[in-house]
Amino acid sequence: VQLVESGGGLAQPGGSLRLSCVASGFPFRIYEMRWYRQAPGKERELVAVISSRSTSTDGAGALKGRFTISRDNAQNSVFLQMNSLKPEDTAVYFCYVKVGWSEYWGQGDQVTVAS
């Protein structure tokens, strides 16, 4: 299993970024996918979840109005659209999947929100 994130970087407050995660090594289309983030000095937290067929999504309550998770099963990819970014969104963002009893994480992608 491999998860590779991209799309992070520096954004200004109020700006937008779109993270991508390309998955391989498992039947992507049948698994729920998640995004987490970890800010400096803080615990890793769940950002958003999407079901295998995109029939349901969920996420941290405070982020729902600004962050949107989506997926493209044909491309084995999951995305996180982040709008109205705030400095407190600065963190390393991780793609995650649980396959059977095993958990897999991407390498993480740094998002920095600063003026």
CORCORLIN-V52862 format. One record per residue. N is the residue number from 1. PHI is phi as a letter, one per 30 degrees, with the letter a starting at -180 (NA if undefined). OMEGA is omega in whole degrees, -180 to 180 (none if undefined). D_CENTER is the distance of its C-alpha to the mean C-alpha in Angstrom with 1 decimal. Layout:
N;PHI;OMEGA;D_CENTER
N;PHI;OMEGA;D_CENTER
This chain:
1;NA;177;16.7
2;b;177;14.6
3;b;-177;11.0
4;b;180;10.9
5;c;174;8.3
6;a;176;10.0
7;j;179;10.5
8;d;-179;10.4
9;k;-178;13.9
10;c;176;16.2
11;b;176;16.3
12;d;174;19.1
13;e;-176;19.0
14;i;-179;18.7
15;d;-178;17.0
16;b;171;13.9
17;b;176;11.2
18;b;177;9.2
19;d;176;6.6
20;b;175;7.4
21;b;177;7.4
22;c;-176;11.0
23;c;176;12.3
24;a;175;16.0
25;j;177;18.6
26;a;-179;18.1
27;d;-171;18.6
28;e;-169;15.1
29;d;-176;16.5
30;c;-176;17.6
31;c;169;14.6
32;d;179;12.2
33;b;-178;8.5
34;b;167;6.1
35;c;173;3.1
36;b;172;5.8
37;b;178;7.6
38;b;177;11.2
39;d;-179;13.7
40;e;177;17.1
41;i;-178;19.4
42;b;178;17.1
43;d;176;15.7
44;d;-178;12.2
45;b;178;10.9
46;d;178;8.8
47;c;-176;6.8
48;a;-179;6.7
49;b;175;8.3
50;b;180;10.0
51;d;-173;13.3
52;d;-178;14.8
53;c;180;16.6
54;i;-179;14.4
55;d;176;17.2
56;b;175;15.4
57;b;178;12.2
58;a;178;11.9
59;a;178;10.3
60;e;-172;11.8
61;e;-176;15.0
62;d;-175;15.2
63;c;-172;12.0
64;e;-178;12.8
65;d;-176;15.1
66;c;-177;13.0
67;c;179;9.4
68;b;177;9.2
69;c;177;7.2
70;b;-180;9.4
71;b;174;10.5
72;b;-176;13.6
73;d;178;15.4
74;d;-179;18.0
75;c;-178;15.8
76;h;-174;13.9
77;b;173;10.7
78;b;-173;7.5
79;b;173;6.4
80;b;176;5.1
81;d;-176;8.5
82;c;-179;9.5
83;c;179;13.2
84;h;-175;16.0
85;d;-180;14.4
86;b;178;16.3
87;e;180;17.3
88;d;173;15.9
89;d;178;12.3
90;d;-175;13.2
91;a;167;11.3
92;c;-177;9.8
93;c;-175;6.0
94;b;169;5.7
95;d;-174;5.1
96;b;172;7.9
97;b;173;10.8
98;c;-180;14.2
99;c;-174;17.1
100;i;178;20.3
101;c;-175;20.8
102;c;178;18.6
103;c;-179;15.1
104;b;-180;13.2
105;b;169;10.7
106;d;-178;9.8
107;d;-180;11.8
108;j;-180;9.3
109;b;-176;9.3
110;d;171;11.4
111;c;179;11.1
112;b;179;14.6
113;c;-177;16.0
114;a;179;19.8
115;c;none;22.9
